[in-house]
Amino acid sequence: MHIVILGCGRVGSLLADRLDDAGHSVAIVDQDPRAFRRLHAQFSGETVIGIGFDRQTLEKAGIERAHAFAAVSSGDNTNILAARVARETYGVEHVVARIYDPRRAQVYQRLGIPTVATVSWTAEQITRRLLPQGAYEEYRDPSDRIVLTEMSVHESWYGHSVMDLESSTGARVAFLTRLGNGVLPEGGMVLQDADLVHVLCRADELSSVEATLAAPRPRQEES
């Protein structure tokens, strides 16, 4: 598939090299021709000098046949403008924009433009490693109604089935992280000590689900 990338900084060059190594057709756009020096010597894709939201530049990069577009330049405005042009003008199916301002990222996410808010994401990841307790929101759908959250569970839940947890909370367990590997729950799968539980629930029920799992498992639920 053909992928167009805006911005040949550290993120863009790494992304371009990885996609190129994986055998994809890649075109990367940047205003500064010196930026392309970050690419590996073996990079076989196309480099295009120009402004990322300019149609002629994008067309030179092959946007009309692109399967995906990533805007990862250093400017929020440039990234979001380019992402909107790719999505709305050229109908690119998969579009993502890197946004530094987390407030803007939330707005554009709700408009249907997937974003990665680098500052807030980095802060969340660091906080998660410093203070691993509590819920960590991993995804929220554009309508702001459904949330995927990694949740800490009280130790009393271990040794009981995933279905037991779901019936007690009304939420769904999307998957577990067990010994570093993602695992889809099947049948009567039982929670094991140190499992990370990733829960899907309604946003307005998030606090209730979190409180239920953080507390000791109710004795009346035992079978």
C-alpha positions in Angstrom: 0.0 0.0 0.0 1.1 3.6 -0.6 1.5 5.8 2.5 2.2 9.5 2.6 4.0 11.1 5.7 4.2 14.8 6.5 7.2 15.7 8.5 10.7 14.2 8.4 11.7 14.8 12.0 12.5 12.1 14.4 9.1 10.6 14.4 8.4 10.9 10.6 11.8 9.6 9.6 11.5 6.6 11.9 8.0 5.9 10.7 9.1 6.2 7.0 12.0 3.9 7.5 9.9 1.2 9.3 7.2 1.3 6.7 9.7 1.2 3.9 11.5 -1.8 5.5 8.1 -3.5 5.7 7.8 -3.3 1.9 5.3 -0.5 1.7 5.4 2.4 -0.9 6.3 5.5 1.1 6.5 9.2 0.2 7.6 11.7 2.9 7.1 15.4 2.7 9.1 18.2 4.4 9.8 21.9 3.7 13.5 21.5 4.6 15.4 19.2 2.2 18.1 18.7 4.9 15.5 16.9 7.0 15.7 13.9 4.6 19.2 13.2 5.9 17.5 11.5 8.9 16.3 8.7 6.6 18.3 5.5 6.3 20.7 5.3 3.4 18.7 2.3 2.2 15.4 4.2 2.1 13.7 3.4 -1.2 10.7 5.7 -0.9 10.1 9.2 -2.4 11.1 12.5 -0.7 9.0 15.5 -1.6 9.9 19.1 -0.7 6.9 21.3 0.0 4.2 22.5 2.3 2.2 19.6 3.7 -1.3 20.9 3.2 -0.6 22.2 -0.3 -2.5 20.1 -2.9 0.2 20.2 -5.5 2.7 18.9 -2.9 0.4 16.2 -1.7 -0.4 15.1 -5.3 3.3 14.9 -6.1 3.6 12.6 -3.1 0.9 10.4 -4.4 -2.0 11.4 -2.1 -4.6 10.4 -4.8 -3.6 6.8 -4.5 -2.6 6.7 -0.8 -4.1 4.2 1.5 -2.9 6.1 4.6 -1.6 9.6 5.6 0.3 10.6 8.7 0.8 14.2 9.6 3.7 14.3 12.1 5.4 17.7 11.5 6.3 20.0 14.4 3.2 22.2 13.9 -0.3 21.5 15.2 -2.0 23.7 12.6 -0.1 22.2 9.7 -0.8 18.7 10.9 -4.5 19.2 11.3 -4.9 21.2 8.0 -3.0 18.5 6.1 -5.0 15.7 7.8 -8.3 17.4 6.9 -7.2 17.9 3.2 -6.2 14.2 3.0 -9.4 13.0 4.5 -12.0 15.5 3.1 -10.4 16.4 -0.3 -8.8 13.1 -1.3 -10.8 10.6 0.7 -7.8 8.9 2.2 -9.1 6.0 4.3 -6.6 6.0 7.2 -5.5 9.4 8.5 -3.8 10.4 11.7 -2.4 13.7 13.0 0.1 14.3 15.8 -1.1 17.2 18.0 0.9 18.7 20.8 -2.0 20.5 22.5 -4.2 17.8 24.2 -7.2 20.1 24.2 -7.1 20.5 20.4 -6.5 16.7 20.1 -9.8 16.0 21.9 -11.7 18.4 19.6 -10.4 16.9 16.4 -10.8 13.3 17.7 -14.5 14.1 18.2 -14.6 15.4 14.6 -13.5 12.0 13.4 -9.8 12.8 12.8 -7.7 10.4 14.8 -5.0 12.2 16.7 -2.0 11.4 18.9 -1.4 14.1 21.6 2.2 13.5 22.3 2.6 15.6 25.4 -0.3 14.2 27.3 0.4 10.6 26.0 4.0 10.8 27.2 2.9 12.3 30.6 0.4 9.5 31.0 2.9 6.8 30.2 5.4 8.1 32.7 2.8 8.6 35.4 1.6 5.0 34.7 5.0 3.7 35.4 5.6 5.8 38.5 2.1 5.2 39.9 0.7 2.1 38.3 -2.5 2.0 40.4 -5.9 3.2 39.3 -7.5 3.3 35.8 -5.7 4.3 32.7 -7.8 5.4 29.7 -6.5 3.8 26.5 -9.2 4.8 24.0 -12.4 6.9 23.9 -14.7 6.7 20.8 -15.4 10.0 18.9 -18.9 10.2 20.4 -17.4 10.2 23.9 -19.7 7.4 25.0 -17.5 4.3 25.1 -14.2 4.0 26.9 -11.5 1.3 26.9 -9.6 1.4 30.1 -6.8 -0.6 31.8 -8.0 -1.1 35.3 -6.4 -2.2 38.5 -8.3 -5.0 40.3 -8.3 -5.9 43.9 -6.3 -9.1 44.6 -9.5 -10.9 45.7 -10.7 -11.0 42.1 -7.8 -13.2 41.1 -8.7 -16.8 40.9 -12.2 -16.0 39.6 -13.5 -16.0 36.1 -13.6 -13.1 33.6 -17.4 -13.8 33.3 -17.7 -13.3 37.0 -16.0 -9.9 36.8 -18.3 -8.9 33.8 -21.5 -9.9 35.6 -20.5 -8.0 38.7 -19.7 -4.7 36.9 -21.8 -4.8 33.7 -18.7 -4.0 31.7 -16.9 -6.2 29.2 -13.3 -7.4 29.4 -11.8 -6.6 26.0 -8.5 -8.4 26.7 -5.9 -9.2 29.3 -2.2 -8.5 29.3 -0.6 -11.6 30.8 3.1 -11.9 31.2 3.5 -9.1 28.6 1.2 -10.7 26.0 -2.3 -9.7 25.0 -4.8 -12.5 25.6 -8.5 -12.6 24.4 -10.7 -14.0 27.2 -12.4 -17.3 26.2 -14.9 -19.5 28.0 -14.4 -19.7 31.7 -10.9 -18.0 31.7 -9.8 -17.2 35.2 -7.9 -14.1 36.2 -4.3 -14.8 37.3 -2.2 -12.8 39.7 -0.6 -9.8 37.9 -3.0 -9.9 34.9 -3.7 -6.4 33.5 -7.4 -6.1 32.8 -8.6 -4.0 29.9 -12.3 -3.1 30.3 -14.8 -1.7 27.8 -17.6 0.3 29.4 -19.9 3.3 29.0 -18.2 6.5 29.9 -20.9 7.4 32.4 -20.3 4.1 34.2 -16.5 4.3 34.3 -16.3 5.5 38.0 -18.7 2.8 39.1 -16.8 0.0 37.3 -13.5 1.3 38.6 -14.8 1.4 42.2 -16.2 -2.1 42.0 -12.9 -3.6 40.8 -10.8 -1.7 43.2 -12.8 -3.0 46.2 -12.7 -6.6 47.5 -14.9 -9.0 45.5 -18.3 -9.2 47.2 -18.8 -12.5 49.0 -22.4 -12.8 47.8 -21.1 -13.1 44.2 -19.2 -16.4 45.0 -20.5 -19.5 43.4 
